[in-house]
Amino acid sequence: MTQMEQIGAFLEGHRPAMLELWKELVNMESYVGEPENVEKVLWRLKEEFEKEGFSCRVQDVGGGWAGTLVGIWGEENGGKPILFSGHLDTVFPKGSWGENPFRIEGDKAFGPGALDMKGGAVISLYAIKALKHLGYQESPIKIIFSGNEEKGHQGSTGAEVFLQEGKDCLFAFNMETGLMDGCLCVGRKGHLGCRVTVEGVESHAGNDFESGRSAIEEAAHKVLAIQALTDLEEGTTVNVGVIQGGTVPNAVAGSCQMDVDIRVLQEVGRQRVKAAIPQIVEHCQVEGTRGHVVFEKDAPIYETDEKVEKFYSYVCRVAEQEGFPVPGRKVLGGFSDAAYISLAGTPVICSFGVQGEWNHTKREYASVPSLTQRARLICAVVLHQKEF
C-alpha cells in the first residue's frame, strides 16, 4: 500500500471514533459567553492531544473569557513546526438547540458548532493520528485552539497568543469552516465595529414639540453619511446594522444609538473609515444634539501575500499529484485567526475544516463525508512537505 492508501485505510477504520468525538464535542455546548462551558471543551480536547504525546496547556487570556489551548508534539524532530489552529467556542447559548443537539441526517451533521468549528478540531486530531500511524517524524506539530474567537478576542490577550505561538512555523492549516464548493480561503477582510451614540433633548411631542431636539433625526443624518463610506471597488463595506432610540411615539427622542459593522480588504480603507466616522459623528445637523463614537472591534486583515500564494500553489500541486480535486480560492468577508497567524509571519490557508453552510444559524450543517476527505488532503500536504 502507498502512504496515501494507508492514510485512507486508517481514517476509514477510525471513522466511527471520529463521529463519536465530534458528537461529544458538539453536545458539550460551548457558547463564547459561557466561558466555564468553553473551558470544558478545551480541557477535553487537551486530553485527546496529550494521549498522542503532545505537551499542552490551556493558557489564561484574562477578561473572564475561556483560555486558549496550545500544544506541541515532536520538538525533537527539529525544523519548523506545522501548525493546526482554530477555536472551540460557538455563538449558540446553551440549550439553543434543545437536548442532545448533535444529529446526522443523511450526509449532514447538525448541532451548535458542528460546522463552526468543532468538526475542524476533530479533523486536526485524526489527521495527526494518521500521520503518526505512518511513523511521521519530519517536523514538530503544533496546535492553537482559542476559546473566545467568536468575540474577536475582545477584552483578552487571545490575539497575542496567536501572534506569539504562530511564529516560525513551516505552514499552518486554519481549520475554520470549509466551503461547500471546495474552495480554500486565501484572504479575509479586516473587521471594525463601533457604537455611535446621539444625545438630544427629550420633550413632549404634542405639548412642547419645539423644545425637543430629536436624537433620532440627527441619527438619520449620520446613518446616511456612515453608510455612504462603503466603497465596493476598494473592498470596504459599512453597515449600520442595529439602531435603537426614543421611548414612546409622543416624545421627541432624547437619545439614540447604533451599531456599525465595517469590513475592509485594504489598510487604506481601514484608515479612511476610522478617520471619517468620528468626523461624521461630531458634526451635528440638528441644533442642540451631540454625537459620540467608540470603536469596539478592530480585527486585522488576512492578506493574500506572497507566502499565502506560495502555500496555496503548493497545496494545489499536491492535490493534483494525489488525485484530489484541485481546490479553488476565495477571499471572504468574515474574520478568522488566520489574520494573526499571517501577521506572525507563517504561511497560512484558512477554511481547511469540515465543509458546510449557514454558519451562526440553526440551519448550520456540516458535510459528514468531508470529515475524512479533508483529513486525507491535509495528510497529503504534510507528507509532501519537502516539496514546499
N, C-alpha and C positions, 0 to 999 in steps of 0.2 A: 504493500500500500504506500502511496505517496504521503507526504506530510499533510497535505490538504485533505486527503481521503481519511487519514487518521483523525484529523481535527473534526471533520464532518461526522464520523462514526462516534467520536466522544460526545459531541454536542447532542446528537440524536439520542444516544443512550442516556444522557442526563436531562433530556427534555422534561420528563415528569418532575424532577427535582427543581429545575428552573421555574416551572409553572407554580410549584408549591411555594417556593421562596417569594416569587412575585405576588402570589395571593397573600402570603403572610405580611409582607411589607405594606401592601395596599390596605389591608384590613387594620394595620396599626396606623390609623389615621393620624396625619401629622400636619395640621394647619399651621402656617407660619406664625399666626397669632397665639398659638398654644404651645409655647416652647418646650414644656415638660413632655408633651407627646412627640415632638420632633426629636428630642433627645433620646427617647426610647428607640426610635428607628436608627439613629446614628450609632447607638451602642450595640444594637442588634447586628447591624452590618459590620461594625468593628469586629464582633465575634467571628463572623464568617471570614473576613480577611485575615484575622490572626490565625485561624485554622490553616491558612495557606502559607503561613510563615511571615506574614507582614508584621512589622513593628508599627503600631498605631497609637494615636492619641486623639481625643476629642478636645480641640483647642477652644478655650473660652474666648468669645469675641465681645463680651460686655453688652451693655444696654438692655439686659434682661432677655436677650434673644438666645435661641439654641446655638450651640457651637458649630465648629467645622471639623469633620473627620479628615485626618491627614495620616497617611501611612506610606511605608516603603518596604520593598522586598528586593533582595539580591544586590545589596550595596557592594558585596564582594565581587560582583560581575565586572565592575569597572565601567567606565564610559558614562555617557549621559543617560539619565532615566527616560523611559517612555511614560507619559502621564495620561491617566484617566480622570476626568473631572465631571462635576455636575452638582446637583442639590437633591435634598431629600424632603424638603418642606413642600406643601401644596397650598392652594388657595381656598380649600374647602373646610369650613369649621366642622368639628367632629359631629357626626350624626346627619350631615347634609344628605348622604346617600342612603340613610337608613341602616339597619343592622346587616352585618356581613356584606359589605358593598361590592366586593370583587365577584365578578361573574364572567363567564365566557359564553358567548352566543355565536355559533359558527366559528369564523376565524377572527372574531373581535373580542377583546377583553375590555371590560368596563370597570370603573371604580375610581375613587379620588386619587389622582396621581399615577394611575396605571400607565398613562402615556407620559405625563409631565411630572416627574420623570423617573419613577421607580423601575420601569422596565429597563431604562438605560443603566441603572445601578446593577441590575441582575445580569445584563449583557456583559458589563465590565468584569464582574466576578467570574463568570463562566468562560469568558474569553481567556482570562488569566489562568484559570484551572486547565483549560485545554492546552495552552502553551506549555504549562508546567508538565502536563501529561506527556508531551513530546520531549521533555528534558531541556526546555528552553533556558539558556543562560547567557544570552548575548548582552543584555543590558539590565540595569535595575528597572523596576516598575514602581511607579508612584501613583497614589490616589489622593484626590481632594474632593470632598463632598460637603457642600455648605448646608447649614440649617436655617438660613434666612435670606436665600436668594430672591424669593418672591417679593420681598420688601426692598430689593436692591441694596441690601446690607446697610440700610439706613440706620443710623444710630449705633453702629457696631464697627468692629475692625475686621469684618469678614472680607472686605475687598483687599485689605493689606495682607491677609493670609494668602490669597491667590497671587498677589504681586510678589510676595516673598518666596512661597513654595513653588510657584510656577517658573522660576528662573532656571536656566541652564538645563532644560530638558531637550531631548532629541526632537520630539514632536509630541503633540497632545491630541487626544480624542475628547472633545467635549460632548458628553453623552446626552445632550438635550434631545427633545422631540425630533424624531426622524420624519421627513416629509413623505407623503404617500406616492409622489412621483419619482422617488428615489434620489432626488437631488440632495446634495450636501450644501450646507451653509458656509459660505466663504467670506461673509461680512454681515455686520448688523449695525443698524443706526444707533447713535447715542441717544440717550433718553434724558430729557429735562422735565421737571414738574414744578409748578408754582401755584400758590394760592393768592388770589387778588381779593382784597377787602376794600369795600367802598363805604364810607360813612356819610350819611346825610343828616337831615333834621326831620324827625317824625312829627306829624301833625294830623289832625282830623281832616279827612279829605272832603267832608261836607261843610263843616262849620268854620274851618280855618285852613283852607287849601293853600292860600298864598304864603302862609308862614312856613310851610314844609319845603324841604329840599330833597327830592327823591333820589335815594341811592340807587334804585333800580334804573331810573332814567339815565343816570351817569354810567352805570354799569353797562347799559345797552350800547352807549358810545364806545366804551372800552372793548366790549366783545367784538364789535365790527373791526376795530383797529387791530386788535390782537390776532384775530383770525386772518386778517389781510397780510400778516407776516409770512404766511405759507408761501413757499417757492418750490413748486414741484420739480422744476428744472434743476434746482440746487439740491434737491432731495430733502427739503425741510418741510415738515407738516406741523401746524399749530392748531390745536383743537381745544376749545372751551367745552369741556365735557360735562361739567356739573355747575349749576348756578342755583343759589338759594338766597332769598331776600324777602323782607317785609314780614308782616304779621297777619293782617286782615285786609280785605279789599277796601274798606272805608278808611284806611290810614295811609298817609304818604310814607313810603318806606324809609326808615332811618338807617338801615344797613343792608348790605348785600355782599355776598362773597361768591367767588367762582374758582374752580379748579381747572388748571390748564395743563394739557399734555403736549409735549414738544418732542419731535423726533428729528434727528439731524444726521445726514450722511457725510457732511464735511465740517471740519472745525470752523470754517468761515461762517457757516450757518449758525453754529452754536453761539459764536461771539456776537453775530449780528442780532440774534433774537434776545440774548441776555442783556444786550445794551438797549434794545428798543423797548422791551416791555416796561422797565421802570419809568422810562420817559412817558409812555402812554398812560401809565397808572398815575403818575404825578400830575399830569396835565388834565385838569378837570374842566369840562364844558358847562356843567350845571353849577352855577354860583353857590357857594356855601357847602360844597361836598369835598371830601378828601379821599385820596386813594393810597393804598399801601400794598406792597408785594413782598412775599417771602418765597425764595426758591427752596424747595424741599427735597428734590431729587436732582442728581447730576451724574448720570452714568456715562462712561466713556464710549467712544465709537470703536467697534471691532472692525478695523480697517483691512481691506483686501490688499495687503502689502506683498512685497516680493517673496517673503518667507511663506505666506499663505499660498501664493500662486505655485511656488515650488512644491509644497506639500500636496496640494490638490493635484498637480500634474503627476506626481509620483503615485498617488492613490489610484488615479485613472489607469496608469500603466500597469500597476499590479492587478487591478480588476480585470483588465483585458487579458493579461497573461494567464490568469487563473480561471477564466471563463465566467466571471461575474458580469452582470450588466454594468457598463461604464456609467458612473453617476454624473448627472448634470450638476449645475451650480446655481445658487441663488444668493442674493443679498436680501436679508429680512429686516423688518422694522422693529421686532421685539428684542429687548436686551437679553444678553446672557453673559456668564462669566468668561466666555471666550475672549471678551474685550480685555479683561485684566491679564489673562494668560498671554495674549498677544503683546500687551504693554510690557510684560515681564521679559519679552524677547524670544519666546518659544513659538515655533510654527504650530498653529492650531487650526483644526477644522471643527465646526460645530454641527449639531444635528446628526450625530452618529448613533443616536439612541433608537429605541423601538419606534417603528413608524406608526402614524395615526393622524387623527384630525380633531378639531374642535376643542383645543386646549382651553382650560379655565371655564368650561361649561359642563353641564350634566350630560351633554352629548359626547363628551370626551371619550374616545376609544383608542385602543392600540391594536395593531395587527399582530396576531399571535405568531404566524409564520416568520415574521421579521425578527422575532426574538433570537432564533438560531441563525437566520440569514445574515444579520448584521454582525453577530459574533464571528461567523466564518470569515467575512470580509476583513474585520479587524485583525484576526489572526494572520491572514494572508499579508496584510500591510506590515505587521510586526515581523513576520518571518523573512520578508524580503528587505529588511531594514538596511542591509549593506549596500543596496542599490540607491538609497536615498541621497 
